[in-house]
Structures are given as structure tokens and as C-alpha cells.
Amino acid sequence: MPFRLYKKAIKMTLREKRMFVIFTLIYTILIFSTSFFIEITLSSGSGLLTNYFILIFFFTSLVLSLLYAWLIVARNRRVWATLKCIGWTNGNINSLVTGIIIFTTILGFFIVIEVLLHYAAVVGYLQTANLLRNFPTTLISLTPVILTFGMFLIVQLIAIILANRKVLKVRPIIALKRVGQ
């Protein structure tokens, strides 16, 4: 049952292309930047400035996650009301919202992994061709990226809780308003 709902969540997410692309790119940049500063902190010791950047990116991701959850609920208020009218339970709608939020985050994570793999492949190739010297093959190791992804999932859980509370407040009567307009 949840797999079917998550599949519908992915379809709903891809239907709203502009918002999906914007938030996926923002999450990708935030995951990459946070991972980069965690890598700097782990490799060269804990610098105060890098710790500040990590906190700034963490709180930025929190604010953006809450904004994304709020936008999903606000833009689809009539959809949620219609689904409630045709018999969907609050749990089903909450699974749908959860799938939308998690899908965007996971896709941002995969984009970061893909960029890092391509970076390593290009730099490795150029080093074997003796075109680059003294250039790091790996920009960011996998550990900071996974740590950052874990932090982002925790932040997304907070956003999911907020979105689920907002979905519970949607009344089915909203779907019936302004039908003739």
C-alpha cells in the first residue's frame, strides 16, 4: 500500500516541475556545501569558521524544508480536500506528502553523489594523461556526504510533521467551493 502511494507522490512531485526543480537544486547546493565544510572540518581540524558555515547551512535547510512543506500543503489544498472527499484517509494523504518531501531530498542527494563521482572520474582521467598534477582526486569523501544526508533527513522529518499537521486541518468542503467558477 505505501509503495503505491509513494509512486503517486513521485508523479505529483514531477507534475509541479518548477517548484520541484528549484527545491531540488537548492537541496543539492546545500547538501554539497554542508558536506564540503564537514570535509574541511574533518580533514584539517575543527575551524570556528567552518563550524559556523555548517550551522548556517543546517538552519538554512531547516527553514527551506519548512517552507517547502508549507508550499506543498498550501498549493495542493484543493487536491487534499478532493482526496478526502473520495475516501482517502488522513494517513494516506500524509504518506503522499511524506513521499513528496523525501523524494526531493533523496534526488538532491543522488545529484551530489553523481557530481562527486563525475569529478573523481574526470580528475582521475586527467591525472593519468598527465594533464593535471597535485589535484585532489576526491573533492569530498563519502562520509561527510552521508552525515549531511542524515542531517537533512532529520530536518525533513520536522518538515513532514509540520506538513502532516497542516494536512489534517484541510476540510473536504474546500473541494466543493467555487466548483462553478
N, CA, C and O of each residue as an XYZ file, in Angstrom:
724
protein
N       0.813     -1.200      0.000
C       0.000      0.000      0.000
C       0.859      1.268      0.000
O       0.631      2.138     -0.841
N       1.848      1.415      0.916
C       2.636      2.647      0.894
C       3.431      2.815     -0.402
O       3.660      3.942     -0.840
N       3.858      1.701     -1.022
C       4.623      1.820     -2.262
C       3.785      2.488     -3.348
O       4.285      3.321     -4.104
N       2.514      2.120     -3.421
C       1.616      2.731     -4.400
C       1.469      4.225     -4.132
O       1.441      5.032     -5.062
N       1.375      4.587     -2.854
C       1.232      5.997     -2.501
C       2.509      6.773     -2.793
O       2.452      7.920     -3.237
N       3.662      6.154     -2.546
C       4.916      6.846     -2.832
C       5.105      7.022     -4.332
O       5.678      8.014     -4.782
N       4.621      6.053     -5.103
C       4.675      6.180     -6.560
C       3.798      7.344     -7.021
O       4.186      8.098     -7.913
N       2.638      7.491     -6.426
C       1.768      8.628     -6.733
C       2.406      9.933     -6.276
O       2.249     10.965     -6.929
N       3.130      9.892     -5.150
C       3.807     11.096     -4.662
C       4.875     11.551     -5.649
O       5.038     12.749     -5.883
N       5.598     10.605     -6.222
C       6.619     10.958     -7.212
C       5.961     11.573     -8.441
O       6.469     12.549     -8.993
N       4.847     11.017     -8.868
C       4.142     11.580    -10.020
C       3.628     12.984     -9.718
O       3.713     13.872    -10.566
N       3.093     13.188     -8.509
C       2.625     14.524     -8.133
C       3.777     15.513     -8.068
O       3.634     16.671     -8.461
N       4.923     15.054     -7.570
C       6.088     15.928     -7.474
C       6.552     16.346     -8.857
O       6.845     17.519     -9.089
N       6.620     15.408     -9.762
C       7.094     15.710    -11.111
C       6.094     16.547    -11.902
O       6.463     17.188    -12.887
N       4.844     16.546    -11.483
C       3.843     17.374    -12.151
C       4.102     18.860    -11.901
O       3.857     19.689    -12.777
N       4.588     19.191    -10.726
C       4.906     20.586    -10.414
C       6.389     20.811    -10.678
O       7.199     20.858     -9.752
N       6.726     20.946    -11.934
C       8.124     20.949    -12.356
C       8.927     22.097    -11.772
O      10.026     21.886    -11.261
N       8.398     23.296    -11.839
C       9.172     24.465    -11.433
C       9.559     24.399     -9.958
O      10.730     24.565     -9.615
N       8.588     24.158     -9.091
C       8.884     24.104     -7.662
C       9.804     22.927     -7.348
O      10.707     23.047     -6.520
N       9.579     21.794     -8.005
C      10.413     20.617     -7.783
C      11.859     20.879     -8.188
O      12.780     20.556     -7.438
N      12.064     21.457     -9.362
C      13.425     21.721     -9.840
C      14.129     22.727     -8.941
O      15.299     22.546     -8.603
N      13.430     23.776     -8.556
C      14.041     24.801     -7.706
C      14.466     24.209     -6.370
O      15.602     24.414     -5.942
N      13.583     23.485     -5.707
C      13.933     22.945     -4.394
C      14.944     21.810     -4.487
O      15.754     21.637     -3.577
N      14.915     21.043     -5.555
C      15.936     20.005     -5.726
C      17.310     20.635     -5.896
O      18.285     20.159     -5.314
N      17.398     21.697     -6.687
C      18.680     22.391     -6.853
C      19.147     23.035     -5.551
O      20.333     22.997     -5.225
N      18.219     23.619     -4.813
C      18.595     24.224     -3.530
C      19.102     23.151     -2.572
O      20.127     23.341     -1.918
N      18.392     22.022     -2.483
C      18.848     20.937     -1.615
C      20.196     20.397     -2.069
O      21.046     20.071     -1.241
N      20.395     20.301     -3.386
C      21.674     19.816     -3.900
C      22.805     20.744     -3.489
O      23.853     20.287     -3.031
N      22.598     22.039     -3.649
C      23.632     23.010     -3.271
C      23.889     22.965     -1.775
O      25.040     23.008     -1.341
N      22.825     22.879     -0.982
C      23.004     22.832      0.472
C      23.699     21.549      0.918
O      24.570     21.594      1.786
N      23.332     20.416      0.345
C      23.986     19.153      0.715
C      25.453     19.193      0.316
O      26.318     18.766      1.082
N      25.739     19.704     -0.882
C      27.122     19.790     -1.345
C      27.938     20.734     -0.458
O      29.043     20.390     -0.038
N      27.397     21.917     -0.174
C      28.132     22.902      0.632
C      28.362     22.406      2.051
O      29.464     22.532      2.585
N      27.336     21.848      2.658
C      27.486     21.335      4.017
C      28.488     20.193      4.053
O      29.314     20.123      4.962
N      28.425     19.298      3.076
C      29.383     18.188      3.011
C      30.802     18.701      2.820
O      31.743     18.174      3.413
N      30.954     19.720      1.999
C      32.275     20.289      1.753
C      32.870     20.864      3.039
O      34.041     20.632      3.339
N      32.076     21.607      3.793
C      32.594     22.188      5.032
C      32.802     21.136      6.115
O      33.694     21.289      6.950
N      32.006     20.080      6.123
C      32.268     18.976      7.052
C      33.568     18.288      6.675
O      34.344     17.906      7.550
N      33.814     18.125      5.372
C      35.075     17.535      4.906
C      36.267     18.391      5.330
O      37.285     17.859      5.773
N      36.148     19.701      5.197
C      37.232     20.601      5.624
C      37.449     20.476      7.123
O      38.588     20.427      7.586
N      36.363     20.425      7.879
C      36.478     20.311      9.333
C      37.137     18.999      9.731
O      37.987     18.983     10.621
N      36.762     17.903      9.089
C      37.329     16.602      9.442
C      38.775     16.453      8.994
O      39.562     15.797      9.675
N      39.141     17.045      7.869
C      40.494     16.841      7.343
C      41.523     17.774      7.963
O      42.659     17.362      8.196
N      41.156     19.011      8.232
C      42.160     19.960      8.723
C      41.902     20.426     10.147
O      42.460     21.437     10.572
N      41.099     19.737     10.862
C      40.802     20.155     12.225
C      39.594     21.072     12.243
O      39.189     21.630     11.223
N      39.048     21.205     13.403
C      37.818     21.969     13.547
C      38.120     23.456     13.590
O      38.662     23.963     14.572
N      37.768     24.141     12.527
C      37.903     25.586     12.499
C      36.592     26.222     12.897
O      35.517     25.693     12.612
N      36.688     27.356     13.555
C      35.480     28.022     14.030
C      34.618     28.501     12.863
O      33.390     28.425     12.916
N      35.266     28.992     11.819
C      34.528     29.494     10.672
C      33.774     28.377      9.944
O      32.627     28.561      9.535
N      34.415     27.231      9.786
C      33.734     26.119      9.111
C      32.555     25.612      9.930
O      31.530     25.218      9.374
N      32.700     25.620     11.253
C      31.573     25.215     12.103
C      30.402     26.180     11.958
O      29.244     25.761     11.958
N      30.702     27.469     11.835
C      29.636     28.444     11.614
C      28.933     28.199     10.282
O      27.707     28.278     10.193
N      29.715     27.903      9.257
C      29.101     27.624      7.959
C      28.223     26.381      8.016
O      27.147     26.354      7.418
N      28.668     25.364      8.723
C      27.862     24.143      8.856
C      26.543     24.461      9.554
O      25.487     23.993      9.128
N      26.598     25.251     10.620
C      25.366     25.636     11.319
C      24.463     26.495     10.439
O      23.244     26.324     10.437
N      25.066     27.417      9.691
C      24.273     28.266      8.800
C      23.556     27.414      7.756
O      22.368     27.612      7.501
N      24.274     26.469      7.153
C      23.652     25.615      6.140
C      22.592     24.709      6.753
O      21.573     24.426      6.123
N      22.830     24.254      7.979
C      21.850     23.402      8.645
C      20.556     24.174      8.905
O      19.469     23.670      8.624
N      20.666     25.387      9.437
C      19.465     26.174      9.709
C      18.796     26.654      8.422
O      17.574     26.793      8.372
N      19.586     26.905      7.389
C      19.004     27.247      6.096
C      18.194     26.078      5.555
O      17.102     26.263      5.017
N      18.731     24.883      5.700
C      17.986     23.709      5.237
C      16.713     23.516      6.053
O      15.691     23.094      5.512
N      16.764     23.817      7.341
C      15.568     23.712      8.176
C      14.495     24.684      7.697
O      13.334     24.307      7.541
N      14.886     25.929      7.466
C      13.923     26.938      7.016
C      13.361     26.573      5.643
O      12.155     26.669      5.416
N      14.233     26.158      4.735
C      13.766     25.803      3.392
C      12.894     24.550      3.397
O      11.952     24.448      2.611
N      13.196     23.607      4.268
C      12.361     22.409      4.368
C      10.971     22.758      4.881
O       9.969     22.245      4.383
N      10.919     23.627      5.875
C       9.619     24.055      6.386
C       8.855     24.840      5.327
O       7.642     24.684      5.189
N       9.566     25.685      4.576
C       8.926     26.438      3.502
C       8.397     25.505      2.415
O       7.289     25.694      1.914
N       9.181     24.510      2.059
C       8.761     23.553      1.028
C       7.527     22.773      1.483
O       6.595     22.570      0.705
N       7.526     22.340      2.736
C       6.369     21.610      3.264
C       5.128     22.502      3.267
O       4.038     22.061      2.903
N       5.299     23.747      3.677
C       4.173     24.670      3.711
C       3.642     24.926      2.297
O       2.431     24.970      2.085
N       4.558     25.097      1.328
C       4.141     25.328     -0.052
C       3.405     24.124     -0.637
O       2.425     24.281     -1.365
N       3.878     22.932     -0.317
C       3.217     21.724     -0.824
C       1.777     21.664     -0.328
O       0.855     21.390     -1.098
N       1.594     21.920      0.956
C       0.245     21.841      1.521
C      -0.623     22.982      0.997
O      -1.785     22.766      0.655
N      -0.072     24.188      0.931
C      -0.865     25.337      0.507
C      -1.255     25.249     -0.971
O      -2.391     25.561     -1.327
N      -0.334     24.832     -1.824
C      -0.618     24.772     -3.260
C      -1.556     23.627     -3.617
O      -2.253     23.693     -4.628
N      -1.581     22.597     -2.813
C      -2.405     21.424     -3.115
C      -3.586     21.276     -2.163
O      -4.108     20.174     -1.993
N      -4.001     22.350     -1.552
C      -5.088     22.291     -0.575
C      -6.360     21.701     -1.188
O      -7.029     20.884     -0.555
N      -6.692     22.098     -2.391
C      -7.902     21.560     -3.034
C      -7.724     20.088     -3.399
O      -8.681     19.315     -3.357
N      -6.507     19.705     -3.753
C      -6.242     18.298     -4.075
C      -6.444     17.438     -2.836
O      -7.080     16.386     -2.898
N      -5.890     17.900     -1.693
C      -6.048     17.129     -0.451
C      -7.526     17.044     -0.081
O      -8.004     15.991      0.343
N      -8.252     18.158     -0.243
C      -9.679     18.148      0.087
C     -10.444     17.196     -0.832
O     -11.335     16.478     -0.379
N     -10.101     17.190     -2.108
C     -10.757     16.278     -3.049
C     -10.469     14.827     -2.689
O     -11.360     13.979     -2.733
N      -9.224     14.549     -2.335
C      -8.873     13.183     -1.944
C      -9.636     12.753     -0.692
O     -10.044     11.598     -0.569
N      -9.824     13.694      0.236
C     -10.614     13.364      1.426
C     -12.073     13.107      1.047
O     -12.726     12.244      1.634
N     -12.583     13.856      0.068
C     -13.973     13.666     -0.369
C     -14.191     12.295     -0.994
O     -15.260     11.705     -0.839
N     -13.193     11.788     -1.695
C     -13.386     10.496     -2.362
C     -12.975      9.320     -1.489
O     -12.946      8.179     -1.952
N     -12.656      9.595     -0.225
C     -12.461      8.499      0.713
C     -11.041      8.223      1.163
O     -10.802      7.248      1.875
N     -10.107      9.047      0.771
C      -8.741      8.840      1.252
C      -8.677      9.198      2.732
O      -9.314     10.152      3.180
N      -7.912      8.434      3.472
C      -7.750      8.725      4.895
C      -6.635      9.753      5.074
O      -5.853     10.019      4.161
N      -6.587     10.319      6.271
C      -5.506     11.264      6.576
C      -4.149     10.581      6.490
O      -3.164     11.199      6.084
N      -4.094      9.317      6.869
C      -2.836      8.573      6.786
C      -2.346      8.423      5.355
O      -1.150      8.530      5.085
N      -3.287      8.173      4.429
C      -2.900      8.068      3.020
C      -2.368      9.398      2.493
O      -1.360      9.436      1.787
N      -3.042     10.472      2.837
C      -2.601     11.792      2.374
C      -1.271     12.159      3.020
O      -0.409     12.756      2.375
N      -1.103     11.805      4.292
C       0.177     12.066      4.949
C       1.304     11.272      4.298
O       2.423     11.771      4.175
N       1.020     10.042      3.881
C       2.032      9.257      3.164
C       2.389      9.910      1.841
O       3.549      9.893      1.427
N       1.411     10.475      1.187
C       1.646     11.170     -0.070
C       2.544     12.391      0.135
O       3.491     12.602     -0.623
N       2.249     13.185      1.150
C       3.061     14.373      1.446
C       4.473     13.963      1.858
O       5.449     14.587      1.443
N       4.579     12.922      2.667
C       5.892     12.425      3.077
C       6.700     11.983      1.868
O       7.891     12.278      1.775
N       6.069     11.285      0.952
C       6.757     10.845     -0.257
C       7.249     12.004     -1.098
O       8.349     11.950     -1.648
N       6.443     13.057     -1.206
C       6.845     14.232     -1.985
C       8.082     14.878     -1.378
O       9.026     15.210     -2.095
N       8.083     15.056     -0.069
C       9.198     15.736      0.600
C      10.463     14.882      0.555
O      11.540     15.389      0.244
N      10.341     13.607      0.860
C      11.515     12.726      0.884
C      12.088     12.528     -0.523
O      13.307     12.461     -0.685
N      11.232     12.435     -1.534
C      11.710     12.245     -2.907
C      12.607     13.401     -3.344
O      13.645     13.181     -3.968
N      12.213     14.617     -3.020
C      13.018     15.778     -3.399
C      14.376     15.740     -2.717
O      15.389     16.047     -3.345
N      14.415     15.369     -1.443
C      15.678     15.305     -0.712
C      16.573     14.195     -1.251
O      17.772     14.402     -1.441
N      16.005     13.034     -1.495
C      16.802     11.908     -1.993
C      17.366     12.220     -3.376
O      18.504     11.864     -3.681
N      16.578     12.878     -4.201
C      17.080     13.231     -5.527
C      18.229     14.237     -5.432
O      19.196     14.140     -6.188
N      18.135     15.199     -4.513
C      19.251     16.123     -4.293
C      20.502     15.397     -3.840
O      21.608     15.738     -4.261
N      20.335     14.395     -2.981
C      21.469     13.586     -2.516
C      22.102     12.821     -3.671
O      23.325     12.787     -3.798
N      21.278     12.211     -4.508
C      21.810     11.462     -5.649
C      22.536     12.369     -6.641
O      23.528     11.959     -7.244
N      22.057     13.580     -6.810
C      22.747     14.521     -7.698
C      24.122     14.856     -7.151
O      25.089     14.930     -7.910
N      24.226     15.063     -5.830
C      25.531     15.344     -5.216
C      26.471     14.164     -5.412
O      27.629     14.352     -5.785
N      25.991     12.955     -5.166
C      26.823     11.761     -5.358
C      27.276     11.662     -6.813
O      28.437     11.360     -7.090
N      26.363     11.915     -7.727
C      26.691     11.839     -9.157
C      27.751     12.874     -9.542
O      28.686     12.559    -10.277
N      27.609     14.087     -9.056
C      28.601     15.135     -9.353
C      29.961     14.750     -8.793
O      30.977     14.926     -9.465
N      29.994     14.230     -7.578
C      31.273     13.842     -6.974
C      31.918     12.675     -7.723
O      33.139     12.648     -7.884
N      31.120     11.719     -8.180
C      31.669     10.604     -8.955
C      32.220     11.080    -10.299
O      33.282     10.633    -10.733
N      31.501     11.980    -10.950
C      31.996     12.506    -12.223
C      33.260     13.345    -12.020
O      34.180     13.293    -12.837
N      33.303     14.108    -10.944
C      34.504     14.886    -10.638
C      35.703     13.957    -10.465
O      36.769     14.197    -11.032
N      35.523     12.897     -9.680
C      36.623     11.955     -9.445
C      37.045     11.272    -10.741
O      38.235     11.051    -10.963
N      36.091     10.937    -11.592
C      36.423     10.273    -12.857
C      37.188     11.206    -13.789
O      38.177     10.795    -14.396
N      36.749     12.441    -13.907
C      37.422     13.392    -14.800
C      38.815     13.718    -14.290
O      39.771     13.732    -15.066
N      38.941     13.980    -12.998
C      40.259     14.303    -12.437
C      41.182     13.095    -12.529
O      42.361     13.242    -12.849
N      40.664     11.911    -12.255
C      41.485     10.701    -12.380
C      41.969     10.488    -13.801
O      43.122     10.114    -14.018
N      41.099     10.724    -14.766
C      41.494     10.576    -16.167
C      42.557     11.612    -16.547
O      43.552     11.285    -17.195
N      42.335     12.854    -16.139
C      43.299     13.904    -16.486
C      44.642     13.696    -15.792
O      45.680     14.083    -16.331
N      44.637     13.094    -14.608
C      45.907     12.807    -13.932
C      46.656     11.679    -14.625
O      47.882     11.722    -14.718
N      45.940     10.673    -15.112
C      46.634      9.595    -15.823
C      47.152     10.066    -17.177
O      48.112      9.500    -17.701
N      46.534     11.089    -17.746
C      47.009     11.654    -19.009
C      48.079     12.722    -18.774
O      48.532     13.369    -19.718
N      48.483     12.903    -17.511
C      49.488     13.897    -17.109
C      49.099     15.321    -17.491
O      49.963     16.134    -17.818
N      47.821     15.622    -17.454
C      47.359     16.979    -17.710
C      47.140     17.753    -16.418
O      47.172     18.984    -16.413
N      46.921     17.044    -15.338
C      46.750     17.667    -14.019
C      47.734     17.052    -13.049
O      47.950     15.840    -13.035
N      48.317     17.904    -12.248
C      49.205     17.410    -11.197
C      48.834     18.111     -9.895
O      48.381     19.256     -9.898
N      49.031     17.419     -8.803
C      48.762     17.961     -7.463
C      47.316     18.447     -7.329
O      47.053     19.507     -6.760
N      46.407     17.669     -7.853
C      44.987     17.985     -7.774
C      44.310     16.839     -7.040
O      44.531     15.682     -7.398
N      43.485     17.115     -6.018
C      42.870     16.002     -5.279
C      41.872     15.231     -6.145
O      41.031     15.817     -6.827
N      41.989     13.917     -6.097
C      41.086     13.082     -6.891
C      39.674     13.107     -6.324
O      38.698     13.134     -7.075
N      39.567     13.098     -5.008
C      38.240     13.170     -4.387
C      38.072     14.543     -3.758
O      38.883     14.969     -2.936
N      37.024     15.217     -4.150
C      36.739     16.537     -3.598
C      36.165     16.406     -2.195
O      36.597     17.086     -1.264
N      35.191     15.529     -2.061
C      34.551     15.273     -0.769
C      34.436     13.765     -0.631
O      33.968     13.083     -1.542
N      34.867     13.247      0.516
C      34.729     11.806      0.723
C      33.263     11.464      1.016
O      32.437     12.355      1.214
N      32.963     10.199      1.039
C      31.577      9.758      1.172
C      31.025      9.959      2.587
O      29.820     10.139      2.758
N      31.888      9.930      3.592
C      31.428     10.062      4.980
C      30.734     11.398      5.247
O      29.633     11.392      5.799
N      31.322     12.548      4.883
C      30.598     13.806      5.118
C      29.291     13.916      4.333
O      28.331     14.526      4.805
N      29.252     13.332      3.151
C      28.020     13.393      2.359
C      26.921     12.586      3.042
O      25.770     13.020      3.089
N      27.266     11.430      3.565
C      26.271     10.603      4.258
C      25.844     11.266      5.569
O      24.667     11.225      5.927
N      26.790     11.877      6.287
C      26.434     12.619      7.508
C      25.476     13.764      7.185
O      24.485     13.974      7.884
N      25.780     14.492      6.128
C      24.918     15.601      5.727
C      23.544     15.097      5.319
O      22.529     15.700      5.670
N      23.505     14.000      4.583
C      22.223     13.434      4.171
C      21.406     13.016      5.393
O      20.193     13.221      5.425
N      22.058     12.435      6.390
C      21.368     12.081      7.628
C      20.803     13.305      8.331
O      19.671     13.288      8.815
N      21.608     14.381      8.386
C      21.122     15.627      8.989
C      19.923     16.166      8.212
O      18.951     16.630      8.808
N      19.991     16.104      6.896
C      18.890     16.608      6.086
C      17.637     15.759      6.254
O      16.526     16.289      6.224
N      17.795     14.467      6.430
C      16.616     13.626      6.671
C      15.955     13.966      7.997
O      14.729     13.960      8.104
N      16.765     14.261      9.008
C      16.201     14.679     10.302
C      15.430     15.985     10.143
O      14.338     16.142     10.690
N      16.006     16.919      9.389
C      15.324     18.186      9.133
C      14.033     17.942      8.352
O      13.016     18.585      8.609
N      14.079     17.019      7.407
C      12.885     16.716      6.624
C      11.791     16.104      7.493
O      10.606     16.324      7.239
N      12.170     15.347      8.506
C      11.165     14.789      9.420
C      10.413     15.897     10.140
O       9.204     15.800     10.351
N      11.131     16.951     10.516
C      10.467     18.102     11.141
C       9.489     18.736     10.158
O       8.369     19.088     10.528
N       9.916     18.881      8.906
C       9.036     19.458      7.884
C       7.833     18.555      7.620
O       6.726     19.042      7.392
N       8.047     17.255      7.650
C       6.945     16.312      7.423
C       5.918     16.417      8.540
O       4.714     16.375      8.286
N       6.384     16.552      9.769
C       5.455     16.706     10.900
C       4.622     17.962     10.728
O       3.411     17.938     10.952
N       5.260     19.070     10.329
C       4.524     20.309     10.094
C       3.514     20.136      8.958
O       2.363     20.556      9.080
N       3.940     19.525      7.868
C       3.042     19.341      6.723
C       1.870     18.439      7.085
O       0.735     18.694      6.680
N       2.142     17.394      7.842
C       1.063     16.481      8.230
C       0.050     17.168      9.128
O      -1.147     16.900      9.029
N       0.512     18.049     10.001
C      -0.422     18.800     10.842
C      -1.297     19.714      9.990
O      -2.491     19.862     10.247
N      -0.690     20.327      8.973
C      -1.458     21.217      8.097
C      -2.463     20.432      7.247
O      -3.570     20.908      6.993
N      -2.080     19.240      6.812
C      -2.989     18.421      6.001
C      -4.188     17.986      6.828
O      -5.300     17.904      6.306
N      -3.979     17.706      8.106
C      -5.092     17.289      8.964
C      -6.137     18.389      9.102
O      -7.307     18.104      9.357
N      -5.722     19.644      8.936
C      -6.648     20.762      9.088
C      -7.442     21.058      7.816
O      -8.375     21.860      7.846
N      -7.085     20.425      6.709
C      -7.807     20.658      5.454
C      -9.168     19.978      5.544
O      -9.269     18.792      5.857
N     -10.214     20.754      5.262
C     -11.571     20.212      5.311
C     -12.022     19.828      3.910
O     -11.676     20.503      2.941
N     -12.787     18.757      3.793
C     -13.252     18.323      2.466
C     -14.155     19.339      1.769
O     -14.294     19.292      0.547
N     -14.761     20.239      2.504
C     -15.672     21.217      1.904
C     -14.937     22.160      0.956
O     -15.557     22.754      0.074
N     -13.628     22.304      1.126
C     -12.838     23.177      0.252
C     -12.912     22.694     -1.190
O     -12.892     23.500     -2.120
N     -12.996     21.395     -1.375
C     -13.063     20.839     -2.731
C     -14.365     21.218     -3.427
O     -14.418     21.279     -4.656
N     -15.410     21.472     -2.653
C     -16.712     21.766     -3.243
C     -16.943     23.256     -3.455
O     -17.898     23.638     -4.132
N     -16.098     24.097     -2.896
C     -16.242     25.539     -3.076
C     -15.814     25.931     -4.481
O     -14.914     25.322     -5.060
N     -16.441     26.916     -5.004
C     -16.116     27.502     -6.305
C     -16.059     26.465     -7.429
O     -15.202     26.548     -8.309
N     -16.950     25.513     -7.400
C     -16.969     24.495     -8.447
C     -17.427     25.106     -9.763
O     -16.916     24.740    -10.822
N     -18.378     26.027     -9.715
C     -18.928     26.614    -10.921
C     -18.055     27.688    -11.542
O     -18.371     28.163    -12.633
N     -16.992     28.083    -10.909
C     -16.163     29.181    -11.425
C     -15.054     28.704    -12.290
O     -14.274     29.511    -12.796
